[in-house]
């Protein structure tokens, strides 16, 4: 279990530290519209929140089955 958690953190850090497509979109659209950052954050949240919900749901199921 600990090995998986450490691996997940290391893999996640590589995506967080390196600039990626969201950064490129922010820079590209940010110069054209003052509301681009808000729109990008909302779009990212629409994808991220269901993933977090599923992770927490499954974690709770695993924890309850112990």
N, C-alpha and C positions, 0 to 999 in steps of 0.2 A: 504494500500500500504506500509506504513512504517513498519507495523508488518511483512509483507512478506520479506521486505529487511533485517530487523534485523534477522529474522529466517534464511534467506539464508546465511548471513554472519556468524552466529554462526555454522551452519551446515558445511559450507566451512572450517572454522577454525579447526574443529575437523579432517578434512581430511588433512589439510596442516600441522598441528603441529605434529600429530602422524606419525611415519615412517610407510611406507606401502610397497606394492609390488615393486614399482619403486625403492625405496631405497634399497631393498633387491637385486634387479637385478643389480643395480649400484655397490654395494659392491661385489657381486658374480662375475660379468664379468669384473669389473675394475681391479681386480688382474690378470686377464688373458690377457687383451688387453688394450693398451694405448688409443685406439679409442672407447672403449665401451661407455664412457660418451657422446661422440658426437652422436653415433648411437642411444642411448637411448633418448637423447634430441630431435633428429629429429623425432623419432618414436612418442614421446609424442606430438610434435608439429603437426604432421599429424592428430592426433586425436583432439587436443585442438583448432586449428585454425578454423576448420569448425564449432565447437560448439560456439566459440566466434562470428563468422560471423552471425550465425543464431540468437544468442541472440541480437546482435546489429540490425540486420534486423528487427526482431520482435519489438524491442523497438522503432525503427524509425516508424514502421507502427502504433503502438499504439499512439505514440506522434503526428503523422500526422492526426490521426482520431479525435483528440480533437478539 
